[in-house]
Amino acid sequence: MSLSQALAGFAVLALMLTLVPGLDTAVVLRGALTRSRSYAFATIVGIVTGLVLWGAAAGAGATAVLAASRTAYRALSLAGAVYLTWLGLRMIMRSWRSENQSADPQRSSALDGGSAPKGGLWHGWSVGLLTDLLNPKAGVFYLATIPQFMADGVPPLVMGILLALVHGACNAVWFGALALGASWVGPRVAGARLTRWIDRVTGGLFIGFGAKLALDVRH
């Protein structure tokens, strides 16, 4: 298989996967609606960073450990479940604190569609990164697909990174469009009350995904 054929074939698969709503979609939309456009873009960069790391690991054969070792898969699943549950609870708790403090404009400004607070962009990047890295199914997906798209004469590590960059480009375009749309709509429709409910719904979604990962550990 030539390099161009491998990249084109994987691009089709990556685009289909990108269009399916999931946790990545939730964190990008939530960031654009409740924080800022730049925060959402930072989250997208974090997601792409995670994909590249998974691609490099798959190309180097490191993700084979997840398929071969049930203990490693369960450990990563449990870490992901804890992280997602913590993130979901944090969103919900913050929404209730915001409701109690709604009379204080300084404390609620970040939830009213203002710019991200100091350090917010790094936080958005880390949320996107960890959401990807702590999802063992992403590693297993890359392990199952990347070997099928190896190009002749290209080292596996390099090929893994190139394929992950293709996937990352699909994510950047699609999630970037979602972030632009949500950041435009958000200030026009999302008041403090709606923002709190967005946090609660998104937080509940994260807790649900965390619970599913935890249940997968038991099987």
MOPEKA-V683992 format. One record per backbone hydrogen bond with DSSP energy under -1.0 kcal/mol. CO is the residue of the C=O (numbers start at 1). NH is the residue of the N-H. If there is no record, write none. Layout:
co=CO nh=NH
co=CO nh=NH
//
This chain:
co=1 nh=152
co=2 nh=6
co=3 nh=7
co=4 nh=8
co=5 nh=9
co=6 nh=10
co=7 nh=11
co=8 nh=12
co=9 nh=13
co=10 nh=14
co=11 nh=15
co=12 nh=16
co=13 nh=17
co=14 nh=18
co=15 nh=19
co=22 nh=26
co=23 nh=27
co=24 nh=28
co=25 nh=29
co=26 nh=30
co=27 nh=31
co=28 nh=32
co=29 nh=33
co=30 nh=34
co=31 nh=35
co=31 nh=36
co=36 nh=40
co=37 nh=41
co=38 nh=42
co=39 nh=43
co=40 nh=44
co=41 nh=45
co=42 nh=46
co=43 nh=47
co=44 nh=48
co=45 nh=49
co=46 nh=50
co=47 nh=51
co=48 nh=52
co=49 nh=53
co=50 nh=54
co=51 nh=55
co=52 nh=56
co=53 nh=57
co=54 nh=58
co=55 nh=59
co=56 nh=60
co=57 nh=62
co=61 nh=64
co=62 nh=65
co=63 nh=67
co=64 nh=68
co=65 nh=69
co=69 nh=73
co=70 nh=74
co=71 nh=75
co=72 nh=76
co=73 nh=77
co=74 nh=78
co=75 nh=79
co=76 nh=80
co=77 nh=81
co=78 nh=82
co=79 nh=83
co=80 nh=84
co=81 nh=85
co=82 nh=86
co=83 nh=87
co=84 nh=88
co=85 nh=89
co=86 nh=90
co=87 nh=91
co=88 nh=92
co=89 nh=93
co=90 nh=94
co=91 nh=95
co=92 nh=96
co=93 nh=97
co=94 nh=98
co=95 nh=99
co=96 nh=100
co=97 nh=101
co=101 nh=104
co=104 nh=108
co=109 nh=114
co=117 nh=120
co=119 nh=123
co=120 nh=124
co=121 nh=125
co=122 nh=126
co=123 nh=127
co=124 nh=128
co=125 nh=129
co=126 nh=130
co=127 nh=131
co=128 nh=132
co=129 nh=133
co=130 nh=134
co=132 nh=135
co=135 nh=138
co=136 nh=140
co=137 nh=141
co=138 nh=142
co=139 nh=143
co=140 nh=144
co=141 nh=145
co=142 nh=146
co=145 nh=148
co=146 nh=149
co=151 nh=154
co=155 nh=159
co=156 nh=160
co=157 nh=161
co=158 nh=162
co=159 nh=163
co=160 nh=164
co=161 nh=165
co=162 nh=166
co=163 nh=167
co=164 nh=168
co=165 nh=169
co=166 nh=170
co=167 nh=171
co=168 nh=172
co=169 nh=173
co=170 nh=174
co=171 nh=175
co=172 nh=176
co=173 nh=177
co=174 nh=178
co=175 nh=179
co=176 nh=180
co=177 nh=181
co=178 nh=182
co=179 nh=183
co=180 nh=184
co=181 nh=185
co=182 nh=186
co=185 nh=188
co=185 nh=189
co=186 nh=190
co=191 nh=195
co=192 nh=196
co=193 nh=197
co=194 nh=198
co=195 nh=199
co=196 nh=200
co=197 nh=201
co=198 nh=202
co=199 nh=203
co=200 nh=204
co=201 nh=205
co=202 nh=206
co=203 nh=207
co=204 nh=208
co=205 nh=209
co=206 nh=210
co=207 nh=211
co=208 nh=212
co=209 nh=213
co=210 nh=214
co=211 nh=215
co=212 nh=216
co=213 nh=217
co=216 nh=219
//
